[in-house]
Amino acid sequence: MQTFKLNKYGRTWIRNQARSYPENWATEIEVFDFLYGMVRMVKPEKILEIGTFEGDTAIAMAKGLRDNDFGHLVTLDVKDFNQEKNIKEAQLEKYIKCIKDKPEQFLAELGNSYFDMAFIDDGHTYNEAMRDLENCHRLVKPYGYILGHDVLTVNSVNLAYTAFLDKHKAQYHNLIISSYDGVFILKKLYD
């Protein structure tokens, strides 16, 4: 993984270059630290990640689970980006289950399973982002958290986030953290 610096909001951000793709798909290093800290702080037993890519955010959250000494993460992506290899190299496979499937199929099969926390960084169209938000709304239990990436730099993600809040605003506390691409946090208050 390579890193490079970017400037935005008068600050310098460190961004990862994806291991195997020339596109700027990877998450900022600061977001890894944030996800690790979030897991350490809220102590989730079950985490859902939609959009594994190369597994770096899953690794960050699994390090928190390891340091909490409990919990498990299910991470979902439509194809193989070497995420299982990267997770195995990090020696965190006991905390992570990788699923390679279309989100709409796998998430529909979960029924009423409940997660304590979810992280969304998958499809970035409006419909994909809204689908992922609505699925997490159904799957995250009250007082759980839904987090997502790219809310400040991908307009369709921001529009879906805004529409989701308009529909469910009474059910959530919400906040956007200003990383380079932005991370939203939704705390679910009730079903």
C-alpha positions in Angstrom: 0.0 0.0 0.0 1.3 3.4 -0.9 0.4 6.7 0.7 0.2 10.3 -0.5 -0.8 13.6 1.0 -3.8 15.7 0.0 -4.8 19.1 1.1 -8.5 20.0 1.8 -10.2 22.3 4.3 -6.8 23.9 5.0 -5.5 20.6 6.4 -3.3 17.8 5.2 -4.8 14.3 4.9 -2.9 11.1 4.3 -4.6 8.9 1.7 -3.8 5.3 0.8 -3.2 4.3 -2.8 -5.0 1.0 -3.3 -2.7 -2.0 -3.5 -3.8 -3.2 -6.9 -5.9 -0.5 -8.5 -4.8 2.8 -10.0 -8.1 4.4 -9.1 -8.2 6.3 -5.8 -10.5 3.8 -4.1 -8.8 3.3 -0.7 -9.9 4.9 2.5 -7.8 7.5 4.3 -5.4 6.3 7.0 -7.1 8.6 9.5 -10.3 6.7 8.9 -8.6 3.4 9.8 -7.6 5.0 13.1 -11.1 6.3 13.6 -12.8 2.9 12.9 -10.3 1.2 15.3 -11.1 3.7 18.0 -14.9 3.5 17.4 -14.7 -0.3 17.9 -12.6 0.0 21.0 -15.0 2.6 22.4 -18.5 1.1 21.7 -17.5 -2.5 22.1 -19.7 -4.1 19.4 -20.2 -7.8 19.4 -21.3 -8.0 15.7 -20.2 -5.6 12.9 -21.4 -5.6 9.3 -19.2 -4.0 6.6 -20.6 -3.5 3.2 -17.8 -2.9 0.7 -14.7 -4.8 1.7 -12.4 -3.8 -1.2 -8.9 -4.9 -0.2 -9.9 -5.4 3.4 -8.1 -2.4 5.1 -11.2 -1.1 6.9 -12.1 -4.6 8.0 -8.6 -5.0 9.3 -8.8 -1.8 11.3 -12.1 -2.8 12.9 -10.9 -6.3 13.5 -7.8 -5.0 15.4 -10.3 -3.2 17.7 -12.2 -6.5 18.2 -9.0 -8.3 18.9 -8.0 -5.7 21.5 -11.5 -5.8 23.0 -11.0 -9.6 23.2 -14.5 -10.3 21.7 -16.7 -9.6 18.7 -16.9 -10.6 15.0 -17.1 -8.8 11.7 -19.0 -9.9 8.6 -17.6 -8.1 5.5 -19.3 -8.2 2.1 -18.0 -7.4 -1.4 -19.2 -8.5 -4.8 -15.8 -9.8 -5.9 -12.4 -10.8 -4.8 -10.0 -7.9 -4.3 -7.5 -10.2 -2.3 -9.2 -9.2 0.9 -8.9 -12.7 2.4 -5.2 -12.8 1.7 -4.7 -9.3 3.2 -6.7 -10.3 6.3 -4.8 -13.5 6.7 -1.5 -11.6 6.5 -2.7 -9.3 9.3 -3.5 -12.5 11.3 -7.1 -11.4 11.9 -9.1 -14.1 10.1 -10.6 -15.4 13.4 -12.4 -12.0 13.8 -13.6 -11.6 10.1 -15.8 -13.6 7.8 -15.6 -12.5 4.2 -18.6 -12.9 2.0 -18.4 -12.5 -1.8 -21.9 -11.9 -3.0 -24.2 -9.1 -4.3 -25.3 -7.0 -1.3 -29.0 -7.2 -2.2 -28.9 -11.1 -2.1 -26.8 -11.6 1.0 -28.4 -8.8 3.1 -32.0 -10.0 2.2 -31.1 -13.5 3.5 -30.1 -12.1 6.9 -33.7 -11.6 7.9 -33.9 -9.8 11.2 -30.3 -10.4 12.3 -29.1 -7.5 14.3 -25.7 -5.9 14.3 -24.2 -3.4 16.8 -22.4 -1.5 14.2 -22.2 -1.2 10.4 -19.7 0.5 8.0 -20.8 1.3 4.5 -18.3 1.9 1.7 -19.7 0.0 -1.3 -21.5 1.2 -4.4 -21.5 4.9 -4.7 -24.5 5.6 -6.9 -27.5 7.1 -5.1 -29.5 3.9 -5.4 -26.7 1.7 -4.1 -26.0 4.1 -1.2 -29.7 4.3 -0.3 -30.0 0.4 -0.5 -27.1 0.0 1.9 -28.5 2.6 4.3 -32.0 1.0 4.3 -30.5 -2.4 4.8 -28.4 -1.2 7.7 -31.5 0.6 9.2 -33.2 -2.8 9.2 -30.1 -4.8 10.5 -28.6 -2.5 13.1 -30.2 -2.7 16.5 -31.3 0.3 18.6 -28.4 2.2 20.1 -26.2 0.7 17.4 -24.2 2.7 14.9 -24.2 3.1 11.1 -21.1 4.6 9.6 -20.3 5.4 6.0 -17.5 6.8 3.9 -17.3 9.3 1.0 -20.2 11.5 2.2 -18.3 14.8 1.5 -16.7 13.9 -1.9 -19.3 11.7 -3.7 -22.4 13.7 -4.4 -24.7 10.7 -4.8 -23.6 9.3 -1.4 -24.3 12.7 0.2 -27.8 12.9 -1.5 -28.7 9.4 -0.3 -27.5 10.2 3.2 -29.6 13.4 3.2 -32.7 11.6 1.9 -32.3 8.8 4.4 -32.1 11.3 7.2 -35.2 13.1 5.9 -37.1 9.8 6.0 -35.7 8.6 9.4 -34.6 11.7 11.2 -36.5 11.1 14.4 -34.8 7.7 14.7 -31.2 8.8 14.6 -28.6 11.2 16.0 -26.2 12.1 13.1 -22.8 13.6 12.5 -20.4 14.0 9.7 -16.7 13.9 10.5 -14.5 15.9 8.1 -11.9 13.5 6.9 -10.8 14.1 3.3 -13.8 12.1 1.9 -16.0 12.4 5.0 -17.4 9.8 7.4 -21.0 10.0 8.6 -22.1 8.5 11.9 -25.7 7.6 12.6 -26.7 6.4 16.1 -29.9 4.5 16.0 -32.3 5.5 18.8 -35.2 3.0 18.1 -36.6 0.7 15.4 
